[in-house]
């Protein structure tokens, strides 16, 4: 289960980075609640989520992010077809340097069409968490 979920989360991130928003929009339930840092966004439908994805991808491109990697760190036990996962999203430049990362919590529901996300909680990781003082330069390349 964990490997399949890891693969699905990476597939979704790859769709987002590639600008394949329509296919990605099918992976969510609406209204979708997105917590980003201190704010909350309620995404009412597919057209709104496509706008959100475009802004996220634009932000990544503006910061030089060319690849993202998902690291699944925790999966809760499913109850009534619902469960939660926690992961770290690593943001890399074209040359492989780690530019930043985010903590991602996804709330999933199993539906007749497969696994769908109903809530996302995104927290930017501070520079001190991404690049601890005692980290070697080799630790920040992928």
C-alpha positions as CSV (number, residue, x, y, z in Angstrom):
1,X,0.0,0.0,0.0
2,X,2.7,2.5,0.9
3,X,4.7,1.9,-2.3
4,X,1.5,2.3,-4.4
5,X,0.7,5.5,-2.5
6,X,4.2,6.8,-2.8
7,X,4.1,6.2,-6.6
8,X,0.7,7.8,-6.9
9,X,1.8,11.0,-5.0
10,X,4.9,11.2,-7.2
11,X,2.7,10.7,-10.4
12,X,0.5,13.6,-9.2
13,X,3.5,15.8,-8.6
14,X,4.9,14.9,-12.0
15,X,1.5,15.8,-13.6
16,X,1.6,19.2,-11.9
17,X,5.1,19.9,-12.9
18,X,4.3,18.9,-16.5
19,X,1.2,21.2,-16.6
20,X,-1.2,18.3,-17.0
21,X,-3.9,19.9,-14.8
22,X,-7.0,18.3,-16.3
23,X,-5.8,14.8,-15.6
24,X,-4.7,15.8,-12.1
25,X,-8.0,17.6,-11.3
26,X,-9.7,14.2,-11.5
27,X,-7.8,13.0,-8.4
28,X,-9.7,15.3,-6.0
29,X,-13.1,15.6,-4.4
30,X,-14.8,19.0,-4.5
31,X,-15.1,21.2,-2.6
32,X,-11.4,20.7,-1.8
33,X,-10.0,22.3,1.3
34,X,-6.4,23.4,1.0
35,X,-4.6,24.7,4.1
36,X,-1.4,26.6,3.0
37,X,0.7,27.9,5.8
38,X,-1.6,30.2,7.8
39,X,-4.4,30.4,5.2
40,X,-7.3,28.3,4.0
41,X,-8.5,28.0,0.4
42,X,-11.8,26.3,-0.5
43,X,-11.6,25.1,-4.1
44,X,-15.1,24.7,-5.4
45,X,-14.6,22.8,-8.6
46,X,-12.2,21.5,-11.3
47,X,-11.8,24.9,-13.0
48,X,-10.7,26.5,-9.7
49,X,-8.3,23.7,-8.9
50,X,-6.7,24.1,-12.4
51,X,-6.1,27.8,-11.6
52,X,-4.5,26.8,-8.2
53,X,-2.3,24.3,-9.9
54,X,-1.2,26.8,-12.5
55,X,-0.3,29.3,-9.8
56,X,1.7,26.6,-7.8
57,X,3.6,25.6,-11.0
58,X,4.2,29.3,-11.9
59,X,5.7,29.8,-8.4
60,X,8.0,26.8,-8.8
61,X,9.1,27.9,-12.2
62,X,9.8,31.5,-11.0
63,X,12.0,30.0,-8.2
64,X,13.9,27.8,-10.6
65,X,12.3,24.5,-9.5
66,X,12.4,22.0,-12.4
67,X,11.7,18.7,-10.5
68,X,9.9,17.7,-7.3
69,X,10.3,14.5,-5.4
70,X,7.8,13.2,-2.9
71,X,9.0,11.3,0.2
72,X,6.1,9.5,1.9
73,X,6.8,9.5,5.7
74,X,3.6,8.3,7.3
75,X,0.3,6.7,6.5
76,X,-2.5,6.4,9.0
77,X,-4.8,3.3,9.3
78,X,-7.9,3.6,7.1
79,X,-11.2,4.0,8.8
80,X,-14.5,4.0,6.9
81,X,-12.6,4.3,3.6
82,X,-10.6,7.4,4.8
83,X,-7.0,7.9,5.8
84,X,-4.3,10.5,6.1
85,X,-0.7,10.5,4.8
86,X,2.2,12.8,5.6
87,X,5.1,13.4,3.2
88,X,7.9,15.8,2.3
89,X,7.9,17.5,-1.1
90,X,11.5,18.3,-2.1
91,X,12.0,21.0,-4.8
92,X,15.1,20.7,-7.1
93,X,16.7,22.9,-9.7
94,X,17.6,21.6,-13.1
95,X,21.2,20.9,-11.9
96,X,19.9,18.9,-8.9
97,X,20.3,21.4,-6.1
98,X,17.7,21.3,-3.4
99,X,15.9,24.7,-3.5
100,X,13.3,24.1,-0.8
101,X,10.8,21.7,0.6
102,X,7.3,21.5,2.0
103,X,5.5,19.3,4.5
104,X,2.4,17.8,2.8
105,X,-0.5,16.2,4.6
106,X,-3.2,14.6,2.4
107,X,-6.6,13.3,3.5
108,X,-7.9,10.6,1.2
109,X,-11.2,8.9,0.6
110,X,-11.7,5.7,-1.2
111,X,-14.4,6.1,-3.9
112,X,-15.9,4.1,-6.6
113,X,-13.5,5.9,-9.0
114,X,-10.5,5.1,-6.8
115,X,-8.5,7.0,-4.2
116,X,-9.4,10.7,-4.1
117,X,-8.0,13.6,-2.0
118,X,-10.5,15.7,0.0
119,X,-8.1,17.9,2.0
120,X,-4.5,19.1,1.6
121,X,-2.4,20.7,4.3
122,X,0.8,22.4,3.0
123,X,3.5,23.9,5.2
124,X,6.6,25.5,3.8
125,X,9.7,24.2,5.6
126,X,12.0,26.9,7.0
127,X,15.5,27.4,5.5
128,X,17.0,26.1,8.8
129,X,15.0,22.8,8.4
130,X,16.0,22.4,4.7
131,X,19.6,23.3,5.2
132,X,20.7,22.6,8.8
133,X,24.0,24.2,9.8
134,X,25.7,20.8,10.1
135,X,24.6,19.6,6.7
136,X,27.3,18.8,4.1
137,X,27.0,20.4,0.7
138,X,26.6,16.9,-0.8
139,X,23.4,16.5,1.3
140,X,21.5,19.2,-0.7
141,X,21.9,17.6,-4.2
142,X,19.7,14.9,-5.6
